[in-house]
Amino acid sequence: MIALGLFAAFAATGLCFTSCTTTTSDGIDPVSGVEGEPTKMSITIPKVTTYAADPNAKATEVVVKTVDVYVYGGTLEKHVSLAYPADFDLVDDNKYVMKNSIEVLSGTKRIYVGINLPAAAKAVIEGSGGVQGVYSATGLALRNAISDATDGFAMFSVNTAANTTFTIAAGVVDPRTTHENEFTITVARLAAKATVRKAPTLSTSPNNTASGATFLTTATGDLTFCMGNVNTKLYPLQKVTSGIIEDPNYDSNYSTYGADFVHDFGTNTSIISAAYADADDDGTAVASRVSKYTVENTSDVPYLQGLMSYVSIRAKFRPDQIVTAFTPGQTDSLTRPANTVVQNDLYVYITAGGEYLYFTNAAIGSAWGTATPSASYLGNYKDGYCYYLVYLDPKTEYSAPYAAVRNFYYDSRITKFNALGYSNPEPPDPENPLGTITLITVDVLIQPWTLVESDTELGGL
């Protein structure tokens, strides 16, 4: 996981008094509440160029523009917003130190740092829920705000006791020169990132043929992707319970939380084609890959299709044959000449034996389906596309299966088409648990950001 080092240093003044509190406004267990002398606090930030050590980050993903510092005793004692680097002095050409110290009280404190926080996130943190208040927005507004390439990617303190709770000693004279009581505060991006790559052999048989069709992968628009089931709610400080990451809609209840999720592509009935971006070639450097972003999303069991975030893959395909006529009641009576072009309006059926049949004439397809009750209708495929759902899976040691975790980078590598995808991009059965994915094969790897790579064969749920 990428960690941005923020160093907090404190210096005491000459006055001395104590006070005690027993409540907390940061949404988590209270600290001791024992406070002492008025003190001064300063933070030091390594020079931005050091962040480039993250090999999976783009330049826009490491920019620091604003720094917000929150200091809690029993309640929020201090919130200071700073501009970066305007409110800092460059020291030793490798770090920035605050120009002006922050006045706080000594004692055991919780200190949180936010980078590039949207105004709405700051309002949540300063509200009654504190750092674990629910930050929410309609549509894709939250996702867009925390992954803004112009204003900077939003980041917040990592939730570990060692990273948030500090005992501030008295007697330090000048934090800028003595560096006493110096602490490291680690932050992580609030968004998760996804990219999609094409394996070198994806464009050749048998990897690009399945279900009586050939899948196209080499031209612009052939194989594209965007995000589905983007969460609209987030805790600024990640909530971790017994090692499991929980978001504001963690409970697996579709009737309650299904409305919390939106898609890049819009809906099945109004697909936003422009939301889909081309998958990259296998050897594309990280800095040049097309990236899509999503909001942290975890769920309790069962993992329902409609509650788990996924990468929506859109693939162009060409049927090998088109059924143009049939004789009812006669075995093997289908007339199906070879097809060499992408069809923009297809009606697709699958026989009881697993054979895919493609019709361009809806009436002929419907008549055949009526005459063959053992067959299943798969849908009306528009513009030569089918869709796959690649659910994210950052290994159980990090959270739960299929979770989208903040600061994780999910790199999906498509290796094979196993079957025709769906006719629409939304989950086919949102209230049903995820099954074994067979239509595609995906390998997901994890590195900082944290990268999650996957080799994927495209198929179905």
ChimeraX attribute file (.defattr): number of C-alpha atoms within 10 A of each C-alpha:
attribute: neighborCount
match mode: 1-to-1
recipient: residues
	/A:1	17
	/A:2	22
	/A:3	18
	/A:4	22
	/A:5	18
	/A:6	21
	/A:7	20
	/A:8	24
	/A:9	25
	/A:10	30
	/A:11	27
	/A:12	24
	/A:13	17
	/A:14	10
	/A:15	9
	/A:16	14
	/A:17	10
	/A:18	12
	/A:19	10
	/A:20	12
	/A:21	14
	/A:22	12
	/A:23	14
	/A:24	20
	/A:25	22
	/A:26	26
	/A:27	17
	/A:28	13
	/A:29	10
	/A:30	18
	/A:31	20
	/A:32	16
	/A:33	19
	/A:34	17
	/A:35	21
	/A:36	21
	/A:37	21
	/A:38	19
	/A:39	25
	/A:40	22
	/A:41	24
	/A:42	22
	/A:43	26
	/A:44	25
	/A:45	23
	/A:46	18
	/A:47	18
	/A:48	16
	/A:49	12
	/A:50	13
	/A:51	19
	/A:52	14
	/A:53	10
	/A:54	16
	/A:55	15
	/A:56	18
	/A:57	20
	/A:58	16
	/A:59	12
	/A:60	15
	/A:61	19
	/A:62	22
	/A:63	21
	/A:64	21
	/A:65	18
	/A:66	20
	/A:67	22
	/A:68	17
	/A:69	18
	/A:70	20
	/A:71	23
	/A:72	25
	/A:73	29
	/A:74	23
	/A:75	20
	/A:76	19
	/A:77	14
	/A:78	16
	/A:79	18
	/A:80	11
	/A:81	16
	/A:82	16
	/A:83	14
	/A:84	19
	/A:85	18
	/A:86	13
	/A:87	15
	/A:88	18
	/A:89	16
	/A:90	17
	/A:91	13
	/A:92	8
	/A:93	9
	/A:94	12
	/A:95	18
	/A:96	23
	/A:97	23
	/A:98	21
	/A:99	14
	/A:100	14
	/A:101	18
	/A:102	20
	/A:103	17
	/A:104	23
	/A:105	29
	/A:106	27
	/A:107	22
	/A:108	20
	/A:109	26
	/A:110	22
	/A:111	20
	/A:112	24
	/A:113	24
	/A:114	24
	/A:115	27
	/A:116	25
	/A:117	24
	/A:118	18
	/A:119	9
	/A:120	13
	/A:121	24
	/A:122	18
	/A:123	13
	/A:124	19
	/A:125	24
	/A:126	17
	/A:127	17
	/A:128	14
	/A:129	17
	/A:130	24
	/A:131	26
	/A:132	22
	/A:133	23
	/A:134	20
	/A:135	20
	/A:136	19
	/A:137	16
	/A:138	13
	/A:139	17
	/A:140	17
	/A:141	11
	/A:142	23
	/A:143	24
	/A:144	15
	/A:145	22
	/A:146	24
	/A:147	25
	/A:148	16
	/A:149	16
	/A:150	11
	/A:151	17
	/A:152	21
	/A:153	25
	/A:154	28
	/A:155	28
	/A:156	24
	/A:157	25
	/A:158	21
	/A:159	18
	/A:160	11
	/A:161	9
	/A:162	13
	/A:163	17
	/A:164	20
	/A:165	19
	/A:166	18
	/A:167	12
	/A:168	25
	/A:169	17
	/A:170	21
	/A:171	15
	/A:172	18
	/A:173	17
	/A:174	18
	/A:175	22
	/A:176	20
	/A:177	7
	/A:178	13
	/A:179	18
	/A:180	17
	/A:181	19
	/A:182	18
	/A:183	21
	/A:184	17
	/A:185	24
	/A:186	23
	/A:187	25
	/A:188	26
	/A:189	28
	/A:190	27
	/A:191	26
	/A:192	24
	/A:193	25
	/A:194	25
	/A:195	24
	/A:196	31
	/A:197	25
	/A:198	23
	/A:199	19
	/A:200	13
	/A:201	14
	/A:202	22
	/A:203	19
	/A:204	14
	/A:205	13
	/A:206	13
	/A:207	19
	/A:208	22
	/A:209	23
	/A:210	22
	/A:211	17
	/A:212	15
	/A:213	19
	/A:214	23
	/A:215	28
	/A:216	21
	/A:217	21
	/A:218	13
	/A:219	9
	/A:220	11
	/A:221	18
	/A:222	18
	/A:223	27
	/A:224	22
	/A:225	28
	/A:226	26
	/A:227	23
	/A:228	28
	/A:229	26
	/A:230	26
	/A:231	32
	/A:232	25
	/A:233	22
	/A:234	27
	/A:235	22
	/A:236	25
	/A:237	25
	/A:238	22
	/A:239	19
	/A:240	13
	/A:241	8
	/A:242	5
	/A:243	11
	/A:244	16
	/A:245	20
	/A:246	23
	/A:247	22
	/A:248	22
	/A:249	21
	/A:250	15
	/A:251	17
	/A:252	21
	/A:253	18
	/A:254	17
	/A:255	8
	/A:256	10
	/A:257	16
	/A:258	20
	/A:259	13
	/A:260	19
	/A:261	20
	/A:262	20
	/A:263	24
	/A:264	24
	/A:265	20
	/A:266	16
	/A:267	14
	/A:268	12
	/A:269	8
	/A:270	8
	/A:271	16
	/A:272	13
	/A:273	14
	/A:274	9
	/A:275	15
	/A:276	20
	/A:277	21
	/A:278	22
	/A:279	27
	/A:280	20
	/A:281	16
	/A:282	16
	/A:283	11
	/A:284	12
	/A:285	11
	/A:286	14
	/A:287	13
	/A:288	9
	/A:289	19
	/A:290	16
	/A:291	21
	/A:292	22
	/A:293	23
	/A:294	31
	/A:295	27
	/A:296	27
	/A:297	27
	/A:298	27
	/A:299	25
	/A:300	18
	/A:301	13
	/A:302	14
	/A:303	22
	/A:304	22
	/A:305	25
	/A:306	25
	/A:307	34
	/A:308	27
	/A:309	28
	/A:310	27
	/A:311	27
	/A:312	25
	/A:313	26
	/A:314	28
	/A:315	22
	/A:316	20
	/A:317	25
	/A:318	20
	/A:319	24
	/A:320	20
	/A:321	18
	/A:322	23
	/A:323	20
	/A:324	15
	/A:325	17
	/A:326	17
	/A:327	12
	/A:328	14
	/A:329	9
	/A:330	8
	/A:331	8
	/A:332	9
	/A:333	11
	/A:334	16
	/A:335	13
	/A:336	16
	/A:337	12
	/A:338	11
	/A:339	14
	/A:340	12
	/A:341	11
	/A:342	18
	/A:343	20
	/A:344	13
	/A:345	17
	/A:346	24
	/A:347	22
	/A:348	24
	/A:349	22
	/A:350	17
	/A:351	15
	/A:352	12
	/A:353	8
	/A:354	11
	/A:355	11
	/A:356	22
	/A:357	25
	/A:358	24
	/A:359	24
	/A:360	18
	/A:361	15
	/A:362	14
	/A:363	11
	/A:364	16
	/A:365	23
	/A:366	16
	/A:367	13
	/A:368	20
	/A:369	18
	/A:370	12
	/A:371	13
	/A:372	14
	/A:373	11
	/A:374	11
	/A:375	19
	/A:376	15
	/A:377	16
	/A:378	16
	/A:379	13
	/A:380	20
	/A:381	21
	/A:382	14
	/A:383	13
	/A:384	20
	/A:385	27
	/A:386	21
	/A:387	25
	/A:388	28
	/A:389	28
	/A:390	28
	/A:391	22
	/A:392	25
	/A:393	25
	/A:394	25
	/A:395	15
	/A:396	11
	/A:397	9
	/A:398	13
	/A:399	19
	/A:400	21
	/A:401	19
	/A:402	24
	/A:403	26
	/A:404	30
	/A:405	29
	/A:406	23
	/A:407	24
	/A:408	26
	/A:409	30
	/A:410	31
	/A:411	25
	/A:412	26
	/A:413	27
	/A:414	27
	/A:415	24
	/A:416	28
	/A:417	28
	/A:418	21
	/A:419	22
	/A:420	27
	/A:421	26
	/A:422	23
	/A:423	22
	/A:424	21
	/A:425	22
	/A:426	25
	/A:427	24
	/A:428	15
	/A:429	12
	/A:430	15
	/A:431	18
	/A:432	15
	/A:433	17
	/A:434	18
	/A:435	11
	/A:436	8
	/A:437	18
	/A:438	16
	/A:439	23
	/A:440	23
	/A:441	21
	/A:442	26
	/A:443	18
	/A:444	19
	/A:445	20
	/A:446	18
	/A:447	18
	/A:448	17
	/A:449	23
	/A:450	23
	/A:451	24
	/A:452	23
	/A:453	24
	/A:454	24
	/A:455	21
	/A:456	26
	/A:457	24
	/A:458	29
	/A:459	23
	/A:460	22
	/A:461	21
